[in-house]
Amino acid sequence: MRRYAPAGADIAALTAELGEMERSRTDGVIALPGAEALLAGLPDDAIALVTSADQILADIRMQAAGLTMPSTAVTAESVTRGKPHPEGYLKAAALLGADPADVVVFEDAPAGIAAARAAGMRTVVVGDPAARHNAELEPGMWRIPDYSAVTVTTVKDDDGGHLITLTL
């Protein structure tokens, strides 16, 4: 807000107004093709939502998109440094008990892509590169237009954990 507001503007009031608009206007909030099936195919204890939205807005948007909120969510109020800092992704990995090198992040925003990469996580860029301002893919990154071609296979390992195979 500080970046775009005119000099002397009431930043707190503008931020509150924007927050209310985001919470009350959900037209056009939809799940990308395949998102619901992907989430349903993964064990809940292997999924985390990492978002720059606060918990209320995250809940509203997930509900508007018809998606179930994962049990593990790292929202704006859960971190001190937002994306592109890796704090949110590292916190999510810790909450899931996962090594960051074993995590796969699906991300559509440049700041989120940078955060996932800085956390040392495998990153799948979601969305049409012409429609987004995504940077070139770095080695070890993949790009998909949506989740429709993603398949998931989950098997319990000997320790009670999950062996998850994602096919893009």
C-alpha positions in Angstrom: 0.0 0.0 0.0 2.8 2.4 0.9 4.3 1.9 -2.5 1.3 3.1 -4.5 -0.7 5.3 -2.1 -0.4 9.1 -2.6 1.8 11.1 -0.2 0.0 11.7 3.0 -2.6 9.0 2.5 -4.0 7.1 5.6 -2.2 3.8 4.9 -4.1 2.0 7.7 -7.5 3.1 6.3 -6.5 2.2 2.8 -5.3 -1.2 3.9 -8.5 -1.9 5.8 -10.6 -0.8 2.8 -8.6 -3.1 0.5 -8.9 -6.0 2.9 -12.7 -5.6 3.1 -12.9 -5.5 -0.7 -10.9 -8.7 -1.0 -13.0 -10.4 1.6 -16.4 -9.4 0.1 -15.7 -9.7 -3.6 -15.2 -13.4 -4.6 -16.6 -13.3 -8.2 -14.1 -14.9 -10.4 -12.3 -16.8 -7.7 -12.2 -20.3 -9.1 -10.1 -23.4 -8.7 -7.7 -24.1 -11.6 -8.6 -27.3 -13.5 -7.3 -30.4 -11.6 -6.7 -28.6 -8.3 -9.5 -30.3 -6.5 -8.5 -33.8 -7.7 -4.8 -33.1 -6.8 -5.7 -32.0 -3.3 -8.0 -34.9 -2.8 -5.3 -37.4 -3.9 -2.8 -36.2 -1.4 -2.8 -37.1 2.3 -3.8 -34.1 4.4 -0.7 -34.4 6.6 1.4 -33.9 3.4 -0.2 -30.7 2.2 0.4 -27.1 3.3 -1.0 -23.8 2.0 1.6 -21.0 2.1 -0.1 -17.7 1.3 0.5 -14.0 1.7 -3.2 -13.7 2.6 -4.3 -13.6 6.2 -6.2 -16.6 7.6 -9.6 -15.0 7.0 -9.0 -14.1 3.4 -7.4 -17.5 2.7 -10.5 -19.3 4.1 -12.8 -17.1 2.1 -10.9 -17.7 -1.2 -10.5 -21.4 -0.7 -14.3 -21.7 0.0 -15.1 -19.5 -3.0 -13.0 -21.8 -5.1 -14.7 -24.8 -3.8 -11.5 -26.2 -2.2 -11.0 -27.7 1.2 -8.5 -25.8 3.3 -5.5 -28.0 4.3 -5.0 -28.6 8.0 -1.6 -26.9 7.7 -1.7 -23.3 6.5 1.0 -20.7 6.8 -0.7 -17.3 6.4 0.4 -13.7 6.6 0.1 -13.5 10.4 2.2 -16.7 10.8 5.4 -15.2 9.5 7.5 -12.1 10.1 8.9 -11.9 6.6 6.6 -12.5 3.6 7.5 -13.8 0.2 10.0 -13.7 -1.5 11.6 -14.5 1.8 11.5 -18.3 2.3 10.2 -18.2 5.9 6.7 -19.3 5.0 7.8 -22.3 3.0 10.4 -23.3 5.6 7.8 -23.0 8.4 5.3 -25.2 6.4 8.0 -27.9 5.9 8.8 -27.9 9.6 5.1 -28.1 10.5 4.7 -31.1 8.1 7.9 -32.7 9.4 9.5 -32.6 5.9 13.0 -31.8 4.8 12.8 -28.8 2.5 14.7 -30.8 -0.2 11.8 -33.3 -0.3 9.1 -30.7 -0.7 7.4 -29.9 -4.0 5.9 -26.4 -4.3 3.3 -25.4 -6.8 3.5 -21.6 -7.2 2.1 -19.0 -9.6 3.6 -15.7 -8.4 7.1 -14.5 -8.9 7.6 -13.7 -5.2 6.4 -17.2 -4.3 8.6 -18.8 -6.8 11.6 -17.0 -5.4 10.6 -17.9 -1.9 10.3 -21.6 -2.7 13.6 -21.6 -4.6 15.3 -19.8 -1.7 13.9 -22.5 0.7 15.6 -25.1 -1.4 12.4 -26.7 -2.6 11.5 -28.2 -6.0 9.3 -25.7 -7.7 6.5 -26.2 -10.2 5.5 -22.9 -11.9 1.7 -22.9 -12.5 0.1 -20.8 -15.2 0.6 -19.6 -18.7 3.9 -17.8 -19.0 2.4 -15.3 -21.5 -0.3 -14.3 -18.9 2.2 -14.0 -16.0 5.4 -12.2 -15.4 7.2 -15.3 -14.5 11.0 -15.4 -14.9 12.7 -17.9 -17.0 12.7 -21.4 -15.5 15.9 -22.3 -13.5 17.3 -25.8 -13.7 15.1 -28.2 -11.7 11.9 -26.2 -12.3 8.9 -27.2 -14.3 6.0 -25.3 -15.7 2.4 -26.5 -16.1 -0.6 -24.5 -17.3 -2.9 -25.9 -14.6 -3.3 -29.1 -12.5 -5.3 -31.1 -15.0 -2.4 -33.3 -16.1 -0.9 -33.8 -12.6 -1.4 -37.3 -11.2 -0.6 -38.4 -7.7 0.2 -41.9 -6.3 0.5 -42.3 -2.5 1.9 -45.3 -0.7 2.5 -45.7 3.0 6.2 -46.5 3.8 7.5 -48.8 6.5 7.7 -45.9 9.0 4.1 -44.9 8.5 5.0 -41.9 6.3 4.0 -41.4 2.7 5.8 -42.1 -0.5 4.2 -39.6 -2.9 4.8 -39.7 -6.6 3.7 -36.8 -8.7 3.6 -37.1 -12.5 3.4 -33.8 -14.4 
